Amino acid sequence: MVIRVPRAIATLFIGAVLLVVGVGSFHFPSKYVSLSQQVMLKNTRGLTFGAFLSCATLLCPHPTTAVESQTGNPQQPLVLQLPNGQVELKDPLTFFPPYQLKNPILLGSGGGGAVFSYHDDAQNNNIAVKISWFRSASSVERECEVLLTLESGNTRNVEKCIGKVQYPPDDRRVMIALEPVVDNASAVSNIANVDREYQAYAVQSTMRTMVDMLAANVATTDVQPLINKTNGDVLFIDLTEAQVMSKPPSFLDLALASSFCNEMAALIAPSEDVVSSSSSLATLSKIASTTLLDELKKLRGPDLPEEIYGILQSQDIFISNPDTAAYIESKISP
């Protein structure tokens, strides 16, 4: 239940008065008063302890993922107090037509914003809604714009931004709608943790996404994959750090692209604790390199900048196939 400010101030004031009176009662010598007065002192000390707890609860609220205020009135918004700030949500949420979004569930909250899963009755699927904080509004807005750029280039295995609106309670903040929503219970972040029979498929999907993003002139850092452990499906989410690179790419663009390619390669290499349950690194590397070659040859439109080929050449996993190494070498000036 959300405590309104006037009530909180009143509670603090009363609590402070009781604390002052109560502290005095603890220092008052009970041996000089009558029995009835001693009872009064004892009760005052009890009220002091209660006042202390009330003030502590208001001033130091316990940590929580979400505090929900729901009155049963469909017109009354849900008020969620999160570690980074407050969010008000309507149920149903009608800001992203034609979607009729109901039953919000908190998926997570961080420095970029709070993310909720809503159910869309019309299409019988779930839609993610990210609500920015004031300080992160520009990055969340840019995330949607980058996702639209990737969608226009038919980038595979990346979530889509299907809408962007201002956050009604504070127009300095924004909300974006994203799909699809993946069940985190079956998702892992490293290909080595995928069931062995689907690891090759996950590697191929990862390479296709990397080439698609580079072809769209987009790179990112802090890659966030959701890889289905039981079938190898890959979805990249939370592209808050993604940038559309300039043409030709600047020094900072190339640094970002290098970090992006390095992180994508790291998804393929199994960690030491799962080597026994994964395909060999040599096998996964060969699949990655062969898929990379196939995707590079399929590129339509402008070719990748020579500097990007140089970054690909620096990753041993990507050039483990001699044919891939030779193709990339041919794209780099002597």
C-alpha positions as CSV (number, residue, x, y, z in Angstrom):
1,M,0.0,0.0,0.0
2,V,1.5,3.4,-1.0
3,I,1.6,6.0,1.9
4,R,0.7,9.4,0.8
5,V,2.9,12.3,1.7
6,P,0.6,14.2,4.1
7,R,-0.1,11.1,6.1
8,A,3.6,10.3,6.2
9,I,4.4,13.8,7.6
10,A,1.7,13.5,10.2
11,T,2.9,10.1,11.3
12,L,6.5,11.3,11.6
13,F,5.4,14.3,13.6
14,I,3.4,12.3,16.1
15,G,6.1,9.7,16.3
16,A,8.7,12.4,17.0
17,V,6.6,13.8,19.8
18,L,6.1,10.4,21.3
19,L,9.9,9.7,21.1
20,V,10.7,13.0,22.9
21,V,8.2,12.2,25.7
22,G,9.2,8.6,25.8
23,V,12.9,9.2,26.1
24,G,12.2,11.4,29.1
25,S,10.1,8.6,30.6
26,F,13.1,6.3,30.6
27,H,15.1,8.8,32.6
28,F,12.4,9.6,35.1
29,P,13.0,7.8,38.5
30,S,10.0,5.6,39.0
31,K,10.7,5.2,42.8
32,Y,9.4,8.8,43.4
33,V,6.0,8.3,41.9
34,S,2.8,6.5,42.8
35,L,1.8,3.1,41.5
36,S,-0.6,4.5,39.0
37,Q,2.0,6.9,37.8
38,Q,4.4,4.0,37.4
39,V,1.9,2.2,35.2
40,M,1.6,5.4,33.1
41,L,5.4,5.5,32.8
42,K,5.4,1.9,31.7
43,N,2.8,2.5,29.0
44,T,4.6,5.6,27.8
45,R,7.8,3.6,27.3
46,G,5.8,1.1,25.3
47,L,4.4,3.8,23.1
48,T,8.0,5.1,22.7
49,F,9.1,1.7,21.3
50,G,6.1,1.7,18.9
51,A,6.9,5.2,17.8
52,F,10.5,4.2,17.1
53,L,9.3,1.4,14.9
54,S,6.9,3.6,13.0
55,C,9.5,6.2,12.3
56,A,12.0,3.6,11.2
57,T,9.6,2.0,8.8
58,L,8.9,5.4,7.2
59,L,12.5,6.6,7.0
60,C,14.1,3.2,6.2
61,P,11.6,1.2,4.1
62,H,12.5,-2.4,3.7
63,P,14.0,-3.4,0.3
64,T,11.5,-4.9,-2.1
65,T,11.1,-5.7,-5.8
66,A,7.7,-4.1,-6.0
67,V,5.1,-2.8,-3.7
68,E,1.7,-3.1,-5.3
69,S,-1.3,-0.8,-4.6
70,Q,-4.5,-2.3,-6.0
71,T,-7.9,-1.2,-4.9
72,G,-9.9,-3.3,-7.2
73,N,-11.0,-0.3,-9.2
74,P,-9.9,-0.7,-12.8
75,Q,-9.5,3.1,-13.1
76,Q,-7.0,3.1,-10.2
77,P,-3.4,2.7,-11.3
78,L,-1.0,0.2,-9.9
79,V,1.7,2.0,-7.9
80,L,5.0,0.3,-7.7
81,Q,7.9,1.5,-5.5
82,L,11.1,0.1,-7.0
83,P,14.7,0.6,-5.9
84,N,15.4,3.2,-8.6
85,G,12.1,5.0,-8.4
86,Q,8.3,4.8,-8.6
87,V,6.2,3.5,-11.5
88,E,2.5,3.9,-12.0
89,L,0.8,1.5,-14.3
90,K,-2.7,1.2,-15.7
91,D,-4.3,-2.2,-16.1
92,P,-5.3,-2.5,-18.9
93,L,-2.6,-0.5,-20.6
94,T,-3.9,1.1,-23.8
95,F,-1.1,3.3,-24.9
96,F,0.1,0.9,-27.6
97,P,-2.8,0.3,-29.9
98,P,-4.0,-2.1,-31.2
99,Y,-2.6,-4.0,-28.2
100,Q,-4.9,-4.4,-25.1
101,L,-2.3,-5.1,-22.4
102,K,-3.4,-6.6,-19.1
103,N,-2.0,-8.2,-15.9
104,P,1.5,-6.6,-15.6
105,I,4.3,-8.7,-14.1
106,L,7.6,-7.2,-13.1
107,L,10.5,-8.8,-15.0
108,G,13.3,-6.7,-13.7
109,S,14.4,-3.2,-12.7
110,G,17.8,-1.5,-13.2
111,G,19.5,1.7,-14.0
112,G,17.9,1.9,-17.5
113,G,14.3,1.4,-16.3
114,A,11.7,-1.1,-15.2
115,V,10.5,-3.9,-17.5
116,F,7.1,-5.5,-17.2
117,S,5.4,-8.3,-19.0
118,Y,1.8,-7.7,-20.2
119,H,-0.6,-10.1,-21.7
120,D,-2.3,-9.2,-24.9
121,D,-5.6,-10.9,-25.1
122,A,-6.2,-10.1,-28.8
123,Q,-3.1,-12.0,-30.0
124,N,-2.8,-14.3,-26.9
125,N,0.9,-13.5,-26.3
126,N,3.0,-11.4,-24.0
127,I,4.5,-7.9,-24.6
128,A,7.3,-6.3,-22.6
129,V,6.9,-2.7,-21.6
130,K,10.1,-0.8,-20.5
131,I,9.5,2.4,-18.5
132,S,12.6,4.6,-18.2
133,W,13.7,6.8,-15.3
134,F,14.1,10.5,-16.0
135,R,17.9,10.1,-16.3
136,S,17.7,7.2,-18.7
137,A,14.9,8.4,-21.0
138,S,17.3,9.3,-23.9
139,S,19.0,5.9,-23.8
140,V,15.7,4.0,-23.7
141,E,14.4,6.1,-26.6
142,R,17.5,5.5,-28.5
143,E,17.2,1.8,-27.9
144,C,13.8,1.8,-29.7
145,E,15.2,3.7,-32.6
146,V,18.1,1.3,-33.0
147,L,15.7,-1.7,-32.8
148,L,13.7,-0.1,-35.6
149,T,16.8,0.3,-37.7
150,L,17.7,-3.4,-37.2
151,E,14.1,-4.4,-38.0
152,S,14.2,-2.4,-41.3
153,G,17.4,-4.4,-42.2
154,N,15.7,-7.7,-41.4
155,T,18.0,-8.5,-38.5
156,R,17.4,-11.9,-37.1
157,N,17.1,-13.0,-33.4
158,V,16.7,-9.5,-32.0
159,E,13.7,-8.2,-30.1
160,K,11.5,-5.6,-31.8
161,C,10.3,-2.3,-30.6
162,I,6.6,-2.0,-31.5
163,G,5.8,1.4,-29.9
164,K,7.2,4.4,-28.0
165,V,5.2,6.9,-26.0
166,Q,5.7,9.4,-23.2
167,Y,5.2,8.1,-19.7
168,P,1.9,9.8,-18.7
169,P,2.7,10.7,-15.1
170,D,6.0,12.4,-16.1
171,D,6.5,13.4,-19.8
172,R,10.3,13.5,-19.2
173,R,10.2,9.7,-19.1
174,V,9.3,7.3,-21.9
175,M,7.8,3.9,-22.3
176,I,8.6,1.4,-25.1
177,A,6.8,-1.8,-26.0
178,L,8.9,-4.8,-27.0
179,E,8.4,-8.3,-28.3
180,P,8.7,-11.2,-27.9
181,V,8.9,-12.1,-24.2
182,V,11.0,-15.1,-23.5
183,D,10.6,-17.4,-20.6
184,N,13.7,-16.8,-18.5
185,A,13.3,-20.2,-16.7
186,S,14.5,-22.0,-19.8
187,A,17.0,-19.4,-21.0
188,V,20.8,-19.4,-20.5
189,S,23.4,-16.8,-21.5
190,N,26.2,-19.1,-23.0
191,I,25.9,-21.6,-25.8
192,A,27.9,-24.1,-23.8
193,N,25.0,-24.4,-21.4
194,V,22.6,-25.3,-24.2
195,D,21.7,-29.0,-24.7
196,R,24.5,-30.5,-26.8
197,E,22.3,-31.4,-29.8
198,Y,21.2,-27.8,-30.2
199,Q,24.5,-26.0,-29.7
200,A,25.4,-25.9,-33.4
201,Y,22.0,-24.3,-34.2
202,A,22.6,-21.7,-31.4
203,V,26.1,-20.9,-32.9
204,Q,24.7,-20.5,-36.3
205,S,22.0,-18.1,-35.0
206,T,24.5,-16.1,-33.1
207,M,26.7,-15.6,-36.2
208,R,23.8,-14.6,-38.4
209,T,22.7,-12.0,-35.9
210,M,26.3,-10.6,-35.7
211,V,26.5,-10.2,-39.5
212,D,23.0,-8.8,-39.7
213,M,23.8,-6.1,-37.1
214,L,27.2,-5.2,-38.7
215,A,25.5,-5.0,-42.1
216,A,22.9,-2.6,-40.5
217,N,25.9,-0.6,-39.3
218,V,25.0,-1.3,-35.7
219,A,27.2,-2.5,-32.8
220,T,26.7,-2.7,-29.1
221,T,28.4,-3.7,-25.9
222,D,27.2,-5.6,-22.8
223,V,25.5,-8.2,-25.1
224,Q,22.4,-9.8,-23.5
225,P,21.4,-13.1,-25.1
226,L,18.6,-15.3,-24.0
227,I,19.3,-18.7,-25.4
228,N,16.7,-21.4,-25.0
229,K,18.5,-24.3,-23.3
230,T,16.2,-27.0,-24.8
231,N,16.0,-25.9,-28.5
232,G,18.9,-23.5,-29.1
233,D,16.7,-20.5,-30.0
234,V,18.5,-17.2,-29.5
235,L,17.1,-13.7,-28.8
236,F,19.2,-10.7,-28.1
237,I,17.6,-8.2,-25.7
238,D,18.3,-4.9,-23.8
239,L,20.2,-3.1,-26.6
240,T,20.5,0.1,-24.5
241,E,24.2,0.5,-25.3
242,A,23.7,-0.1,-29.1
243,Q,24.8,2.6,-31.5
244,V,24.3,3.3,-35.2
245,M,27.9,3.7,-36.4
246,S,29.0,6.6,-38.7
247,K,30.2,6.0,-42.3
248,P,33.1,5.6,-42.4
249,P,33.3,4.3,-38.8
250,S,35.0,6.6,-36.3
251,F,37.7,5.4,-33.8
252,L,35.0,5.1,-31.1
253,D,32.7,3.2,-33.5
254,L,35.5,0.7,-34.2
255,A,36.2,0.3,-30.5
256,L,32.5,-0.5,-30.0
257,A,32.5,-2.9,-33.0
258,S,35.6,-4.7,-31.6
259,S,33.9,-5.1,-28.2
260,F,30.8,-6.4,-29.9
261,C,32.6,-9.0,-32.0
262,N,34.7,-10.1,-29.0
263,E,31.5,-10.6,-26.8
264,M,29.8,-12.6,-29.6
265,A,32.8,-14.8,-29.9
266,A,32.9,-15.3,-26.2
267,L,29.3,-16.7,-26.3
268,I,30.6,-19.6,-28.4
269,A,33.6,-20.6,-26.3
270,P,32.6,-23.0,-23.4
271,S,33.6,-22.0,-19.9
272,E,35.8,-24.4,-18.0
273,D,33.0,-25.8,-15.8
274,V,30.8,-26.9,-18.7
275,V,33.4,-28.3,-21.2
276,S,32.5,-31.9,-20.4
277,S,28.8,-31.3,-21.3
278,S,29.4,-29.2,-24.4
279,S,30.6,-29.9,-27.9
280,S,34.4,-29.3,-28.3
281,L,35.6,-25.7,-28.8
282,A,37.1,-26.8,-32.1
283,T,33.8,-28.1,-33.4
284,L,31.8,-25.0,-32.3
285,S,34.5,-22.7,-33.8
286,K,34.4,-24.5,-37.1
287,I,30.6,-24.1,-37.2
288,A,30.9,-20.4,-36.3
289,S,33.6,-19.8,-38.9
290,T,31.7,-21.6,-41.7
291,T,28.4,-19.8,-40.9
292,L,30.2,-16.5,-40.9
293,L,31.6,-17.2,-44.3
294,D,28.2,-18.1,-45.7
295,E,26.6,-15.0,-44.2
296,L,29.3,-12.7,-45.5
297,K,28.9,-14.0,-49.0
298,K,25.1,-13.5,-48.8
299,L,25.5,-9.8,-48.0
300,R,23.5,-7.5,-50.3
301,G,24.0,-3.8,-50.6
302,P,27.1,-2.1,-49.3
303,D,29.8,-4.4,-48.1
304,L,31.2,-4.2,-44.6
305,P,33.9,-1.6,-44.1
306,E,37.5,-2.9,-44.4
307,E,38.1,-2.0,-40.7
308,I,35.3,-4.3,-39.7
309,Y,36.8,-7.2,-41.6
310,G,40.0,-6.4,-39.7
311,I,38.2,-6.8,-36.5
312,L,36.7,-10.2,-37.6
313,Q,40.2,-11.3,-38.6
314,S,41.4,-10.7,-35.1
315,Q,39.1,-13.3,-33.6
316,D,40.6,-16.8,-33.9
317,I,37.2,-18.4,-33.6
318,F,36.0,-16.6,-36.7
319,I,38.9,-17.6,-38.9
320,S,39.3,-21.2,-37.8
321,N,38.0,-22.3,-41.2
322,P,40.8,-21.6,-43.8
323,D,38.2,-20.6,-46.4
324,T,36.8,-18.0,-44.1
325,A,40.2,-16.7,-43.2
326,A,41.1,-16.4,-47.0
327,Y,37.8,-14.6,-47.8
328,I,38.3,-12.1,-45.0
329,E,41.9,-11.6,-46.0
330,S,40.8,-10.7,-49.5
331,K,38.7,-7.9,-48.1
332,I,41.6,-6.2,-46.4
333,S,44.0,-4.0,-48.4
334,P,47.7,-5.2,-48.4
